[in-house]
Amino acid sequence: MNHNQEIHPNFTKRLLHPRYWLTWFAISILYLIVLLPYPMIYQLGKGLGLLSMRLIGKRKETARQNLKLCFPEKTDQERDKILRDNFISTGLAIFETGMAWFWSDKRLAKHSSIVGDSHITQIQQSGQGVLLIGIHFLTLELGARILGMSHPGVGVYRPNDNPVMDYVQLKGRLKSNKYMLDRYNTKGMIRALKNGELLWYAPDHDYGPKNSVFAPLFAVEKAATTIGTRILVKLGQPAIIPFTPKREKNGHYTVYVTPELKGYPIDDDVQAATFMNKAIEQEILQAPEQYMWLHRRFKTRPKGEAPLYTDKVQSD
């Protein structure tokens, strides 16, 4: 794949090969489930999440350790409550992804709203690009679709190894994006920002030691944090706007758009990473039980420092 080109879905006969029939079957089941009334979708997702909590022990321990590292001030009972709710959100995320890909704009509009939409509108009317900080909430796919209905942007994308999943994922995401860029296509991202586009970007995961610095995140003093944000801000000169897609208790989805972040320290990697991690913390705290805690956020450590996960978790 050419990392420097815009990515569009391309249906070929290869996708009909028998080796992909199981994938097509799974996607068909997902499509049929999201046709159901929302209360039924919710109950199925909740059940799937609680079942997965019993079945994927390593991921459960990863999430438990992340919560312990980030929120040492909380009691075990408080963290266990977040953990249980988080697995419910994990089960729901599968169906919410299907909702994002397959629901019509009309149906989605009935179940969603945006708070702070004007923060994006004002920037775009001025012609400046917007770097939209999409934290890895389990509702992110759906939140991006909701926001994309009024603010179509440019998606940053990691190709799926399964070509059928890749095709369906691309088709779904292009419902709320003008086009997609490979995550390594930095030049394309900068070009989009200079052209006044809205660019989706997620700087909250541990992407390894390369192109990262260590900065505080919650109670962890040294969290490997990408320097990619600073490169995009320095060269693309966008406004930085985080957002949080939150599943409310009544089954409604609200996308909370934060006002533009001011004072980003553009000339220092560690200060820039620290600044961004503070903003990420504020977004996560809006709905901590809906954040992707199953990811080993702190697997990269400074040289000589002991791992923060046990061997049981580390092997995950």
C-alpha positions in Angstrom: 0.0 0.0 0.0 1.2 3.5 -0.8 1.1 5.4 2.5 1.0 8.7 0.7 -2.3 8.3 -1.1 -5.9 8.9 0.0 -7.6 5.5 0.7 -10.9 4.5 -0.7 -12.8 1.2 -0.6 -12.3 -1.1 -3.5 -14.5 -4.1 -4.0 -12.8 -7.0 -5.9 -13.6 -10.6 -6.6 -10.9 -11.6 -4.1 -13.3 -10.5 -1.3 -15.7 -13.4 -2.3 -13.1 -16.1 -1.8 -14.3 -18.9 0.5 -11.7 -18.0 3.1 -13.7 -14.8 3.8 -17.1 -16.4 4.0 -17.0 -16.6 7.8 -16.1 -12.8 8.0 -19.1 -12.0 5.7 -21.3 -14.2 7.9 -20.2 -12.3 11.0 -20.8 -8.9 9.4 -24.2 -10.1 8.2 -25.1 -11.0 11.8 -23.9 -7.7 13.1 -26.0 -5.9 10.4 -29.1 -7.8 11.4 -28.6 -7.2 15.1 -28.3 -3.4 14.6 -31.7 -3.5 12.8 -33.3 -4.4 16.1 -34.8 -1.8 18.5 -32.1 -0.1 20.5 -33.2 -1.6 23.9 -32.6 -5.0 22.5 -29.2 -4.0 21.1 -28.3 -2.7 24.5 -29.2 -5.9 26.3 -27.3 -8.0 23.8 -24.3 -5.8 24.2 -24.4 -5.8 28.0 -24.7 -9.6 28.0 -21.8 -10.0 25.6 -19.7 -7.6 27.7 -20.3 -9.5 30.9 -19.6 -12.8 29.2 -16.3 -11.5 27.8 -15.3 -10.5 31.3 -15.3 -14.1 32.2 -13.6 -15.4 29.1 -10.7 -12.9 28.4 -8.8 -13.0 31.7 -5.6 -11.4 30.4 -7.5 -8.4 29.1 -9.4 -8.1 32.3 -6.1 -8.0 34.3 -4.7 -5.4 31.9 -7.7 -3.2 32.5 -7.6 -3.8 36.2 -3.9 -2.8 36.4 -4.5 0.3 34.3 -7.2 1.5 36.6 -5.0 0.8 39.6 -2.1 2.7 38.1 -4.2 5.7 37.0 -6.5 5.9 40.1 -4.6 4.7 43.1 -6.7 7.0 45.3 -9.8 5.0 44.5 -10.8 1.9 46.6 -10.7 -1.6 45.1 -14.5 -1.6 45.1 -14.7 1.7 43.1 -12.2 0.4 40.6 -14.1 -2.9 40.3 -17.3 -1.0 39.6 -15.5 0.9 36.7 -14.1 -2.4 35.5 -17.5 -4.2 35.3 -19.1 -1.2 33.6 -16.1 -1.1 31.2 -16.7 -4.6 30.1 -20.4 -3.8 29.5 -19.2 -0.9 27.3 -16.8 -3.3 25.5 -19.6 -5.6 24.6 -21.8 -2.6 23.5 -18.9 -1.2 21.4 -19.2 -4.1 18.9 -22.8 -3.2 18.2 -22.2 0.5 18.4 -19.6 0.0 15.6 -22.3 -1.7 13.6 -24.6 1.2 14.3 -21.9 3.6 13.1 -21.5 1.7 9.9 -25.0 0.7 9.0 -27.5 3.0 10.6 -29.1 5.8 8.5 -28.5 9.4 9.3 -32.1 9.7 10.2 -32.1 6.9 12.8 -28.8 8.0 14.3 -30.1 11.6 14.6 -32.9 10.3 16.8 -30.4 8.8 19.3 -27.7 11.5 19.3 -26.9 15.1 19.9 -23.8 17.3 19.9 -22.9 19.8 22.7 -20.4 22.5 21.7 -20.8 22.1 18.0 -20.1 25.8 17.6 -16.5 25.4 18.7 -15.8 23.6 15.4 -18.0 25.7 13.3 -16.3 29.0 14.3 -12.9 27.6 13.5 -13.9 26.2 10.2 -15.6 29.4 9.1 -12.3 31.2 9.6 -10.6 28.7 7.2 -8.2 27.3 9.8 -7.8 23.5 10.0 -9.0 21.6 13.1 -7.0 18.8 14.7 -9.9 16.9 16.4 -8.5 14.9 19.3 -10.4 11.6 19.4 -9.6 9.8 22.6 -10.0 6.0 22.4 -13.4 5.7 24.0 -15.2 2.5 23.2 -17.9 4.7 21.7 -15.4 6.5 19.4 -16.5 4.9 16.1 -20.1 5.9 16.7 -19.1 9.3 18.0 -17.1 10.0 14.9 -20.1 9.1 12.7 -22.4 11.4 14.8 -20.0 14.3 14.5 -19.2 13.6 10.9 -22.9 14.1 9.9 -22.5 17.8 10.5 -18.7 18.1 10.2 -17.3 15.6 7.7 -13.5 15.4 8.1 -10.4 13.4 7.1 -9.9 10.1 8.9 -6.6 8.7 10.0 -6.7 5.0 9.5 -4.9 1.7 10.2 -5.7 -0.9 7.5 -7.3 -4.1 8.8 -5.4 -7.3 8.1 -8.6 -9.0 6.9 -9.4 -7.4 3.5 -13.2 -7.9 4.0 -13.1 -6.2 7.3 -11.0 -3.5 5.8 -13.5 -2.9 3.0 -16.5 -2.8 5.3 -14.7 -0.6 7.8 -13.7 1.9 5.1 -17.2 2.0 3.7 -18.6 2.7 7.1 -16.1 5.4 8.0 -16.6 7.2 4.7 -20.1 7.9 5.8 -18.7 10.6 8.0 -15.4 11.4 6.3 -14.4 13.0 3.0 -11.5 10.6 2.6 -9.1 8.4 4.7 -5.4 8.7 5.2 -2.9 6.0 6.3 -1.7 6.7 9.8 1.9 7.0 8.5 0.9 9.6 5.9 2.1 12.6 7.9 2.5 14.8 4.8 -1.2 14.1 3.8 -2.3 15.0 7.3 -0.4 18.3 7.3 -1.7 19.1 3.8 -5.3 18.5 5.0 -4.9 20.8 8.0 -3.3 23.5 5.9 -6.3 23.2 3.5 -8.7 24.0 6.4 -9.9 20.4 6.9 -11.0 18.7 10.1 -8.5 15.8 10.8 -9.3 13.0 13.3 -6.3 12.1 15.5 -5.9 9.9 18.5 -2.7 10.5 20.5 -3.7 8.6 23.7 -2.2 5.1 23.1 1.2 3.7 23.7 2.7 3.5 20.2 6.1 2.2 21.3 9.4 4.0 22.1 9.9 5.3 18.5 8.8 8.9 18.1 7.6 9.0 21.7 8.6 10.8 24.9 7.7 10.1 28.5 5.2 12.4 30.2 2.8 12.1 33.1 -0.7 10.6 32.6 -2.9 10.5 35.7 -0.8 8.9 38.5 1.8 7.4 36.1 4.7 9.8 36.0 6.2 8.3 32.8 3.8 7.4 30.1 5.1 6.9 26.5 3.4 9.6 24.5 3.6 10.2 20.8 5.3 13.4 19.5 3.1 13.2 16.4 0.7 15.8 17.8 3.4 18.4 18.1 4.6 17.8 14.5 1.1 18.2 13.1 0.4 21.3 15.2 3.7 22.9 14.3 3.5 22.3 10.6 -0.3 22.3 10.0 -1.1 25.1 12.4 -4.6 23.9 13.3 -6.9 24.6 16.2 -6.8 21.7 18.7 -10.2 20.5 19.8 -10.8 17.4 21.8 -14.2 15.6 22.0 -15.8 12.9 24.0 -18.6 10.6 22.7 -20.6 9.5 25.7 -23.3 6.9 26.0 -25.9 8.4 28.4 -28.0 6.3 30.8 -31.1 6.7 28.7 -29.5 5.2 25.6 -28.9 8.6 24.0 -25.4 9.4 22.7 -24.0 12.8 23.3 -20.8 14.1 21.7 -19.2 16.7 23.9 -16.9 19.1 22.0 -14.4 20.9 24.1 -13.4 24.5 23.4 -10.2 25.0 21.5 -7.1 24.3 23.6 -4.9 27.4 23.9 -1.3 27.7 24.9 0.0 24.5 23.3 3.8 24.4 23.9 4.9 23.9 20.4 8.7 24.0 20.9 9.3 21.2 23.4 8.3 17.6 23.0 8.0 16.7 26.7 6.0 19.9 27.5 3.8 19.3 24.5 3.1 15.7 25.5 2.4 16.7 29.1 0.0 19.4 27.9 -1.8 16.9 25.6 -2.0 14.2 28.3 -3.6 16.7 30.7 -6.3 17.4 28.1 -6.7 13.6 27.6 -7.2 13.1 31.3 -10.0 15.7 31.3 -11.8 13.9 28.5 -11.5 10.5 30.1 -12.9 11.7 33.4 -16.1 12.6 31.6 -16.8 8.8 31.3 -14.0 6.7 32.6 -16.1 3.5 32.4 -16.4 4.0 28.6 -12.6 4.4 27.9 -10.5 1.6 26.4 -8.7 0.3 29.4 -8.0 -3.0 27.8 -5.1 -1.5 26.0 -1.6 -1.9 27.7 -1.2 1.9 27.8 2.0 1.8 29.9 3.8 -1.2 28.3 6.8 1.0 27.1 9.0 1.9 30.0 12.2 4.0 30.3 15.4 1.9 30.0 16.1 0.0 33.2 12.6 0.4 34.7 10.6 -2.6 35.6 7.5 -3.5 33.6 4.2 -2.1 35.1 2.3 -5.3 34.1 2.9 -8.8 35.5 4.1 -11.6 33.2 0.5 -12.8 33.0 -0.6 -9.4 31.7 2.6 -8.7 29.8 2.1 -11.8 27.6 -1.2 -10.5 26.4 
